[in-house]
């Protein structure tokens, strides 16, 4: 199990380091206005190698974009523009919850890779889904 986790982390390090900063057409918009969710928390997890995003669904119709398995959410670090992706393993799949009908008031999660423990507590990131970018989120 430890070997598989290390392999997964090394893969995400390679992917994250090969990405370039993105320029999106949208301005910073609160998550509840564009996605129908409220960000509950963004915390370091797995000894700093993962970021655990928790969010509550407020408007299920608008939140469906976040639950679409074809849409790949990622975080952008504000200072450098580095991207942090959701790990996707062939055996366990993507490290996020997918639901056909998101329930209002329910809290869901997405885990993002943090290769090399690049992001620290207090850093600021943006959540990007498709062409939409939310306002900045501070890592707790």
HELIX and SHEET records of a PDB file:
HELIX    1   1 UNK A    2  UNK A   18  1                                  17    
HELIX    2   2 UNK A   31  UNK A   34  1                                   4    
HELIX    3   3 UNK A   46  UNK A   48  5                                   3    
HELIX    4   4 UNK A   60  UNK A   63  1                                   4    
HELIX    5   5 UNK A   64  UNK A   67  5                                   4    
HELIX    6   6 UNK A  115  UNK A  117  5                                   3    
SHEET    1   A 3 UNK A  37  UNK A  45  0                                        
SHEET    2   A 3 UNK A  50  UNK A  57 -1                                        
SHEET    3   A 3 UNK A 107  UNK A 113 -1                                        
SHEET    1   B 4 UNK A  83  UNK A  85  0                                        
SHEET    2   B 4 UNK A  74  UNK A  77 -1                                        
SHEET    3   B 4 UNK A 124  UNK A 129 -1                                        
SHEET    4   B 4 UNK A 132  UNK A 133 -1                                        
SHEET    1   C 4 UNK A  83  UNK A  85  0                                        
SHEET    2   C 4 UNK A  74  UNK A  77 -1                                        
SHEET    3   C 4 UNK A 124  UNK A 129 -1                                        
SHEET    4   C 4 UNK A 137  UNK A 138 -1                                        
SHEET    1   D 2 UNK A  88  UNK A  89  0                                        
SHEET    2   D 2 UNK A  93  UNK A  94 -1                                        
END                                                                             
